[in-house]
Amino acid sequence: MTTLIIGGTGTTGSRLASLLPDARVGTRKPVRDNHVRFDWDVPATFEHALDGIRNVYLIPPIGVVDPVPVVEALLARARLVRRVVLLSSSAVPESATGMGALPALVRALPEWAVLRPSWFMQNFTGEHQLAAGVRAGEIVTATGAGRVGFVDAADIATVAARALTDPLPHNTDHLITGPEALSYAEAAAIITEVTGKPVRHRSVSTAEMTERFAATLPRDFAALLARLDEDIRGGAEDRVTTTVPDVTGRPAGSFRDFVRQNS
Ligand SMILES: NC(=O)c1ccc[n+]([C@@H]2O[C@H](COP(=O)([O-])OP(=O)(O)OC[C@H]3O[C@@H](n4cnc5c(N)ncnc54)[C@H](OP(=O)(O)O)[C@@H]3O)[C@@H](O)[C@H]2O)c1
């Protein structure tokens, strides 16, 4: 076991763990043989989780405004680690502090890749607020007619697996999208067509979206998420890249296929 998958029980990490069965999975609640206790809130867990590790899939701590100090603390203990693949986001610009400062930490290593996926198709399923909208028949966003290159987490995991195991390090940023950009109304129409259950999209203002998110999330995080919707409305995510076929040799999964597989 020379690879550690942080967030290895999560959306991308669990799919990556299936692709790399010899990897060690970091989790706060280890239950399997290949699990190791890893908790961003307990730095004492870093040393043991990193023992003998050369490659790391790094999902930063979730919901932390400035993850830089704790990620620096991890990297300082990662003496044998040569390669880190960081999960960032297409929606996170480079910045001096906060999430946007993490790519610079990783690029200082000898071998690295920064994954910048667009919005996950998996947001339409499971526990996400959007998924609750799908179940209720109405998706509410502040994205207007803006389009998003929704990507299947399985494709992100396949890119991550290549970035971790290819003999030559990628040493680049990978902007990862699905094969087409869709508005939420177009996504709702595809769900309706495939499942036969009517789902519509309603666009609201950024202020109203902030209030909706704030019902279940801290207000500053709610405002941040609503602003990301506003960026989408302005066209920030209306793009398609060829990263998945270029890196994996396979076409990226379509939204329609994703809905078929998950309904
Ligand atoms: N959703 C999107 O559309 C989207 C788009 C682009 C980028 N992203 C990025 O994807 C990442 C998360 O995606 P997600 O929402 O699907 O989450 P997720 O991968 O399902 O995240 C949950 C994972 O984080 C682990 N975790 C939570 N708290 C932890 C802690 N204190 N210490 C160690 N591990 C901890 C959980 O492990 P245990 O519970 O087993 O400990 C679990 O494996 C974020 O960094 C986000 O920026 C998301």
The ligand as an SDF file (V2000), in Angstrom:
LIG
                    3D

 48 52  0  0  0  0  0  0  0  0999 V2000
  -20.1370   18.4510   -5.7380 N   0  0  0  0  0  0  0  0  0  0  0  0
  -19.6540   19.0750   -6.7640 C   0  0  0  0  0  0  0  0  0  0  0  0
  -20.3490   19.3890   -7.7550 O   0  0  0  0  0  0  0  0  0  0  0  0
  -18.1800   19.4170   -6.8070 C   0  0  0  0  0  0  0  0  0  0  0  0
  -17.6320   19.9770   -7.9450 C   0  0  0  0  0  0  0  0  0  0  0  0
  -16.2590   20.2540   -7.9920 C   0  0  0  0  0  0  0  0  0  0  0  0
  -15.4670   19.9560   -6.9030 C   0  0  0  0  0  0  0  0  0  0  0  0
  -16.0310   19.4070   -5.7880 N   0  0  0  0  0  0  0  0  0  0  0  0
  -15.1560   19.1190   -4.6410 C   0  0  0  0  0  0  0  0  0  0  0  0
  -15.3790   17.8060   -4.1700 O   0  0  0  0  0  0  0  0  0  0  0  0
  -15.0750   17.7550   -2.7810 C   0  0  0  0  0  0  0  0  0  0  0  0
  -16.1290   17.0270   -1.9510 C   0  0  0  0  0  0  0  0  0  0  0  0
  -17.0970   16.4790   -2.7140 O   0  0  0  0  0  0  0  0  0  0  0  0
  -18.4280   15.8440   -2.0930 P   0  0  0  0  0  0  0  0  0  0  0  0
  -19.3070   16.9110   -1.5820 O   0  0  0  0  0  0  0  0  0  0  0  0
  -18.8980   14.8640   -3.0910 O   0  0  0  0  0  0  0  0  0  0  0  0
  -17.9080   15.1320   -0.7730 O   0  0  0  0  0  0  0  0  0  0  0  0
  -17.4160   13.6660   -0.5230 P   0  0  0  0  0  0  0  0  0  0  0  0
  -16.3200   13.2760   -1.4520 O   0  0  0  0  0  0  0  0  0  0  0  0
  -18.5710   12.7470   -0.4620 O   0  0  0  0  0  0  0  0  0  0  0  0
  -16.7880   13.9860    0.8830 O   0  0  0  0  0  0  0  0  0  0  0  0
  -16.9660   13.3000    2.0110 C   0  0  0  0  0  0  0  0  0  0  0  0
  -15.6160   12.6110    2.2880 C   0  0  0  0  0  0  0  0  0  0  0  0
  -14.8450   13.4710    3.1110 O   0  0  0  0  0  0  0  0  0  0  0  0
  -14.4180   12.7180    4.2250 C   0  0  0  0  0  0  0  0  0  0  0  0
  -14.3120   13.6070    5.3850 N   0  0  0  0  0  0  0  0  0  0  0  0
  -15.2640   14.4570    5.8450 C   0  0  0  0  0  0  0  0  0  0  0  0
  -14.7880   15.1080    6.9370 N   0  0  0  0  0  0  0  0  0  0  0  0
  -13.5190   14.6500    7.1440 C   0  0  0  0  0  0  0  0  0  0  0  0
  -12.5240   14.9290    8.1090 C   0  0  0  0  0  0  0  0  0  0  0  0
  -12.7090   15.7940    9.1170 N   0  0  0  0  0  0  0  0  0  0  0  0
  -11.3320   14.2990    8.0050 N   0  0  0  0  0  0  0  0  0  0  0  0
  -11.1170   13.4040    7.0130 C   0  0  0  0  0  0  0  0  0  0  0  0
  -12.0310   13.0790    6.0770 N   0  0  0  0  0  0  0  0  0  0  0  0
  -13.2130   13.7020    6.1500 C   0  0  0  0  0  0  0  0  0  0  0  0
  -15.4690   11.6340    4.4030 C   0  0  0  0  0  0  0  0  0  0  0  0
  -14.8630   10.5280    4.9830 O   0  0  0  0  0  0  0  0  0  0  0  0
  -15.4070    9.7700    6.3000 P   0  0  0  0  0  0  0  0  0  0  0  0
  -16.8250   10.2150    6.5550 O   0  0  0  0  0  0  0  0  0  0  0  0
  -15.3230    8.3190    5.9230 O   0  0  0  0  0  0  0  0  0  0  0  0
  -14.4470   10.1580    7.3540 O   0  0  0  0  0  0  0  0  0  0  0  0
  -15.8410   11.3200    2.9600 C   0  0  0  0  0  0  0  0  0  0  0  0
  -14.9650   10.3710    2.4010 O   0  0  0  0  0  0  0  0  0  0  0  0
  -14.9530   19.1700   -2.2930 C   0  0  0  0  0  0  0  0  0  0  0  0
  -13.6000   19.4270   -2.0660 O   0  0  0  0  0  0  0  0  0  0  0  0
  -15.4940   20.0030   -3.4580 C   0  0  0  0  0  0  0  0  0  0  0  0
  -14.8330   21.2480   -3.5740 O   0  0  0  0  0  0  0  0  0  0  0  0
  -17.3560   19.1270   -5.7180 C   0  0  0  0  0  0  0  0  0  0  0  0
  1  2  1  0
  2  3  2  0
  2  4  1  0
  4  5  1  0
  4 48  2  0
  5  6  2  0
  6  7  1  0
  7  8  2  0
  8  9  1  0
  8 48  1  0
  9 10  1  0
  9 46  1  0
 10 11  1  0
 11 12  1  0
 11 44  1  0
 12 13  1  0
 13 14  1  0
 14 15  2  0
 14 16  1  0
 14 17  1  0
 17 18  1  0
 18 19  2  0
 18 20  1  0
 18 21  1  0
 21 22  1  0
 22 23  1  0
 23 24  1  0
 23 42  1  0
 24 25  1  0
 25 26  1  0
 25 36  1  0
 26 27  1  0
 26 35  1  0
 27 28  2  0
 28 29  1  0
 29 30  1  0
 29 35  2  0
 30 31  1  0
 30 32  2  0
 32 33  1  0
 33 34  2  0
 34 35  1  0
 36 37  1  0
 36 42  1  0
 37 38  1  0
 38 39  2  0
 38 40  1  0
 38 41  1  0
 42 43  1  0
 44 45  1  0
 44 46  1  0
 46 47  1  0
M  CHG  2   8   1  16  -1
M  END
$$$$
